[in-house]
Amino acid sequence: MLCLTSSSPLLPPPRRSSAPADREAARPGIVGGGNARLSVVSVPCSARRPWPVKVKNKFTTSVTAQENNTMTTAKEDVDCLPIYKLDPKLEGFKDHFSYRMKRYCDQKRAIEQNEGSLEEFSKGYLKFGINTSDGATVYREWAPAAQEAQLIGDFNGWNGANHKMEKDKFGVWSIKISHVNGKPAIPHNSRVKFRFKHGYGAWVDRIPAWIRYATVDASKFGAPYDGVHWDPPASERYVFKHPRPPKPDAPRVYEAHVGMSGEKPAVSTYREFADNVLPRIRANNYNTVQLMAIMEHSYYASFGYHVTNFFAVSSRSGTPEDLKYLVDKAHSLGLRVLMDVVHSHASKNVTDGLNGYDVGQSTQESYFHTGDRGYHKLWDSRLFNYANWEVLRFLLSNVRYWMDEFMFDGFRFDGVTSMLYHHHGINMGFSGNYKEYFSLDTDVDAVVYMMLANHLMHKLLPGATVVAEDVSGMPVLCRPVHEGGVGFDYRLAMAIPDRWIDYLKNKDDMEWSMGEIAHTLTNRRYTEKCIAYAESHDQSIVGDKTIAFLLMDKEMYTGMSDLQPASPTIDRGIALQKMIHFITMALGGDGYLNFMGNEFGHPEWIDFPREGNNWSYDKCRRQWSLVDTDHLRYKYMNAFDQAMNALAERFSFLSSSKQIVSEMNEEKKVIVFERGDLVFVFNFHPKKTYEGYKVGCDLPGKYRVALDSDAFIFGGHGRVAHDVDHFTAPEGVPGVPETNFNNRPNSFKVLSPPRTCVAYYRVDEGAQVQQQKPATAAEKISPESIGADATRTAAPTTKEAEESTDGEATSGGARVSRNIPTDDDTGKKGAKFVFRSSDEDSK
């Protein structure tokens, strides 16, 4: 860690206030990241587009500098932060980074001097709240504004006269209650509250800030939550049986909401999710589950983002032990589990939320800022004071609590853009100018908190995965803290779903720009990892629709039966659903995310029960029966989702630094690119088939189909033959890119039907000859597991499948074949899902 010596105060001068922002308002059109983007070679057919070049600098940071986080170095060391070598443009903002690093080091050093270490500081949940110590129950609460305080609950008949608390000089109230006959005076699963008298002379009851469980009487409309002391006996505690799975090279994330995960119009439980949904996630070859709405929130329709009790699991879906069962079950299936953590704001609820401790005191005696700075007008919530010592203890202990007690493998931090800036991103269209990121608008208090949190999480669990929901594209957000970054592992590529929604709502198919699509998918900072997604929960909340429903709309109610020919709308919808998600995965980032149900094209939208819909759960559930019903076409989209995840697992292209876009043909609506060892061909044209279409590639040899969206098993028309060898031909002078084909030294020819995407792999002809496996499986996918009939015999049934071709003549070393089904071979070629590694397929 690079730190400065300084005699200046720990806290910075007060920052100016600014208007709060709406997370959604900042999103449209934001690609972020400035001028330092992921390097690609991008060559359209008609014109060549300039792209940024990778930074060639390499740097090393000594082990001592990384591990000895209390060391102090000279100012010149900070002037040589590794981030400056990575991106020289950052040197123009050395004053900002020096101040930020100094603030971080000073705060960390102060914690170490006063609390022993950051790790000890983050064990606040073992000190605050209700804990057992030396044959007694000890309760502590930070409430400096309180004049008197009592602990009340079922255990004392809600009369605190005999359980008055004492206050120390730091504003911490405490009480120690001896066990009675060897048993805790406060029984497990009994209700408790913190009663205190504030400056206006009134007594108020609040749920303990560190409470680990909170419940509500569901039979009473609008009833407030009660804090519940959760301390089950050893016989009732869940004991983890399975270790954490290793961190994958690239996360394939299944975003899920437990409460709405069942088909019945009701709130589902943790155990139901574990037993019924986790096996589906594993079957579709995801390696990570991201759970929303775990922290207790009194308003269900907030999607879990208006947190009331930060250390309590959402009681709607079960108990803390039930959640532990879910996480352990996921680990047993090889699935890592991330949790949505909301430290960007808090519910404004007074009776059952943290806001109840704000009784008009100063900001240094409160969890939140005072005045406008402490209130998010558009989110209608409170904003934390990240410079406050006890707020840091509370939040850092919160992330540790979920990791230690529930074995979560990491987090997705919500609302990071709002945390990064005093303006919270409101009405900001981040252009990439670095002055937008590093100025007086930057909330350094929040940045320092996130640096501390990321350092802590990665020290406690080196394999932790921590994701930032940031739309601004702030540089070095996803670089390690010891380099001068904020320390996140990934950021969400939030511009991608905005692009797809814009196209689906506002553009005709022939207006889609191949260059714009490729630019949106590749516009990310070099060395800072992104998780790409075509749609998440945000894209399907009330007022919007899932991608599948945008594509097919009302025809999904009548046209999804496989017993009748697909209409042009359904045929187009299923084809583009597959293409959009696949190109997003393959080109959009270093990981991939899908929201629960979208893998099979879940129709309609999400709408939580509320007064406006007469408290209906109809749109707050997942209709698994749609994908489980064999004669419905949802199974095809699910099968393709399963297959593209399997492809990513087998060929590891998501973690590959090799990403080259060689063609963006606006006239033919074709995008060709290489990612890792695969070559991808996407034909977005609604009608035209291209025979003998020349595709540039890096390495010479023989290529075969790895994944074909047009295969029958994925609801396609089976037009691409999977038993064809595509031999390369050299292009131009070796080592002279300008003489090559689309800057690629080799090429081969393929058949590219309309609205299809095909991935090709290079056969390793030097490998040992092995018996080829059936084309449907490769151990990752099978007709049985996806409910698709691999021996399906129906020929294409839409007019679009019969359109004339507009292609190039077959020549050179490539052997191209159109797979036109006949009575003899229909279902033999088109039904095959070719998915083999090179050593399995060599001849």
C-alpha positions, 0 to 999 in steps of 0.5 A: 500500500502506498501511503503518505505521511501527513500531519493534516486532520483526518477529515477533509474540509466540508464538501458542498452539497448538491441536488440528489440524483436518480439512478435511472436518469443517468443511464441513457446514452452513457458508455463511460470510461473516457478515452482509454478503452479496450483495444480492438482491431475493427475494420468495417467492410466499407470504411476503417474505423480508428480504435484506441490502442492498448497501453503497452506499459507493464508494471509491477508492485512489490509484495511488500507494498501490497501486503504491508498496508501500514507502511509510509512512503515518500511523496515521490512514490505516490507520484509513481502510482501504477495507475499512471503507467497504466493510463498516462492521462491520469497523471494530469490528476495527481493532486486528486489521487494524492489527496485520495490516497492520503485520505485512505491511508490516514483513515486506515492508519487511524483505525489500526491505531485505535481499533487494532486493525481493520479486520478487528474494526470490521467485527463490530457485529460481535460487539454491537447489537445483542451478543453473549459474553461470560454468562450474560447477554450484552447489548450495545447501541450507538445513539449519541443523541439519546439522553436516556435509554432502555432495552425492552421486549418480550423478556421484560414485558416491554417495561424497561424500568429495570433495564436501563442502559449506560452511555460512554464518552463515544455515545455508545449505550450498553447493558449487561444482563446475566443469564437466569438459571444458565439460560439467556435472559433474552430468549431466542426468537423473542422481540426486542426494541431500543427505547430512548429519550431524545433532546425534545424530551420524547421517548421513542422505540426503535429496532436495534440497528444491528438486529439480525432478524426482523418480522412483521405481523402479516395479518395487519395492514401496514404493521411495523416490523419488530426486531427479533433476537436471533440466537438459536441453540446449537441443535437448531443452527445450520452448519455449513457442509460444503466449501466455497467453490474456487473463483472462476476466471469469468463469472457467468452470473444468474441474477435472482430474486428469491421472493418472486422465484416461484410460480405460485402468486406468493412470496417464495422461500429460501429453501424453495429457491434452493431446492427448485431453482438452484438446480435449474441454474446449475443445469444452464451452466452458470457458475455464480448466483447473485441474490437480490433483496436479502437485506431486510426491507419493509417495502417489498416493491422496493426490490430490496433497495430501501433497506431498513435492517442491514444485518437482518435477512428478509424474513418474508422468505425465511430465517437466517438458517434457511438462507444459510441452507440456500448458500450451502446448497449452491456451494454443493452445486459448484455455484458461487453466491453474490449478494446485492449490498445496498450501502449507497442509501437507506430507507427513510422509515423511522419506526423500523429503519436506521433513519429512526436514530436521526432525531435532529442531531448533528451529522457527526452524531448520526448515520446520515448527513443532515440537510439536503446532502443527507436526503436523496429526493428522487430515491426518497431515502437517506444518504450515509455520512461515510466520514463518520467513524461509527458509520464506517464501523457499521458498513464495514462490519456489515460486509464482513457479517454477510461473508463470515456468517452466511458464506457469501462469496462476494457482493454487487454494490448497488448505486455506486454512481450515486456514491461516487459524486456529490451530484449522484449522477443526476442529469449527467451524460458522462462524456469520458472527459476525466474532469467529470470524474476527478474534481470537487464533484467527487465524494472522496469520503465515499470513495475512501469507504469503498477502498477500505471495503474492497481492501477488507473483503479481498484480505478476508477472502482473496477469492471474493468477487465484488461488482460495482453498479456504476454507469459513469465509467470512472477510471480505475474504479476496477483497479486494486487499491494498492495501485491507486484504484478503488478496488472493485473486480468488475463493473456492470456494463450498463450501456449495453441494455440501453442500446438494445432497448433503444434498437428494439423500441425505435429502430427498424431491423435494417436501421441497426448499425453494426458499428454502433453495436460493436462499439457499445459492446467493446467500449470499456476501459482496458484492464478494467473488467466488465460484466455484460448483460442484455437485460437485468431486473431493471429492464423488465420492471413495471413500465418496461418489458423483457427483451422477448416481450419487446420482440414478440409482445402479444403473440407470445400468448398465442404463438408459442406452441410448437404444434403450429408453424411459427409466425414471422414475429415469433420466428424473428423474436426467438432468433433475435433473442438468441443473437442479442444475448449471445453477442452480448456475452461474447463481445460485451465484457469479461463476465456475463449476467442474466436475470432469472427467467430471461434465459427462456424468454420470460414474457411480460414484465415485473410488478410487485404487489402494490396498491396500484395493482390491487396487491397482485402477485401475478407479475411477481413470479416466474412461470417455469411451466412455460419452459417445462412444457415440451410443446412450447417454444420457450425450451429453445431459448433456454437450450441456447442459453444453456449451450452458450454458457457451456461454450464459454465454460469449455473455451474460456473465451470470456477470460481471454484478452484476445478480442478482435472485431474484423468486420462490421458490414453495414450493408450486409448487416454482418459482424465478425469477430474473434474472442479467444480461440473462437471465430464468431459470425453474426448475420443480423440481416432479416432476409439474406443468406450469404453463401461462401461468405469470407471470414477473416481469422488469425490462425490457419487450419481447419475450422468447424461449427462449435455453436449454431443458433439455427440448429433445430434443437434451438428452434432454428431451421437447420440450414448450417451443416455441422459436419463441414470442414472449413479450411483457411486460405492465406491472405496477403503478405505475412506480417503486413496487415494492410495486405491481409483480408480485414487485417487478418492473415487468414480466411475461410468461407461459411454459410451465413443464413439471416438472423443467425449466429455461429461460433467456429473453433479451430481443429487441432489436427496434431492432437490424438485421434478420438471418437467424436461425441454426439453433436448434442452433448459434449457433456454439457447439454443434452435433449433430455436436460433441455426438453428438446427433441434432437431427432426433430424432423420439421423443416423450416416453416416460415417464408423467411427461411425460403428467401433467395441467397445473396452470397459469394461463390465458394472457392479456395480451401473452404468447403461450404455446404448448405444444409437443406433438409430433406425427408432423409436427412432432416433432423440429422444435420440441423438438429445437431448441436456441435460442441466439441473441443479441438482434441475431441474433433481432430482427424 
